[in-house]
Amino acid sequence: MNYPLYQKAPKAEVLPYKIQQAIIGLENHQDDVIILRYLNQLFKRVPTEAAYFFHAVPSLENYPALFYKDTKALGSMEKLREEITRQLKEAVSTHLPNAENTYTEFELLEGNPLSVLLDFAEEEDADLVVIGQQGQKKRHGILSRHLSRLSKSNVLIVPDQTAARFKKILVPIDFSANSGKALQAAVGLMMQVPEIKSLECLHVWAVPEVNYFEIGEEFEQNMIDQIQEAFDLFIEDFIPEQKHLANLHIIRQDVWNVSEIIEGFAYSNLCDLVVIGAKGHSKVERMMYGSITEDFLSSNQTFPVLIVKP
């Protein structure tokens, strides 16, 4: 039985990673410090043209009395918005000083946090949306897996246990064009961040549905050889000038699901960032994409994750 080999794709130039328009979701809470400190290190290394700091507030439409009866309360609401904006600016100034050469704006938008964030990102033609992830706490109402599925922009998820280190990147590989894009993004980051010394590529393979007794050492070695051959073709197409940087790891899936294997590998190999590819822009593709990615985002509380869209 042959392993499905990689289908060759047109070669593409790998460019240093840059951020043109970043949308950063903040909660106006002490947990914002983690994401701001992480971005401070990222912006120090990766050129960023503009950063829009976003915070969702309840819609005034939920309080009709403010419009018709209580103008004093309406004025108090406006003062509250001004105070929230002041606090966000203070937090960014304190914990993200490396944004001083980046154009910045602060936006308080009314409505459902996920919906208004997606609309705002599309309106600004953002190429990166950033949110934090506080374990099981979801104060801002945005689940990372929902955002990553629906966003047309790249998404960076920064968990509350994140350490702002840039030494080792993990890229799960399934030989699709999407994982090729993720690999190129990872190499682009390495071009900008000299501290990144290691690029680990992980491929998880499942035992085909054949008779159990057919699976022996010779069969497994044949599978590994075919995966290595596919990987060699894959990196020749997507990162031809940087292929020497990529280290392939092949793990057979037995008991654990793929997302658990990815997380376990990241832990045991002290990875600092996971870069993973997503599906295309159509609504069907976005709704069906990556149960593996979504499972990983649901359980991961340690590793920053950059989800790369086509």
Secondary structure, DSSP 8 states (H G I E B T S, - for coil): ------------------EEEEEEE--SSTTHHHHHHHHHHHHHHS-EEEEEEEEEE--GGG-THHHHT-HHHHHHHHHHHHHHHHHHHHHHHHH-GGGTTSEEEEEEEES-HHHHHHHHHHHTT-SEEEEEEBTTB-TT---HHHHHHH-SSEEEEEETT-----SEEEEE--SSHHHHHHHHHHHHHHHH-TT--EEEEEEEEE--SS-GGG-SHHHHHHHHHHHHHHHHHHHHHH-TTTGGGEEEEEEEESSS-HHHHHHHHHHHTT-SEEEEE---SSHHHHHHS-HHHHHHHHH-SSS-EEEE--
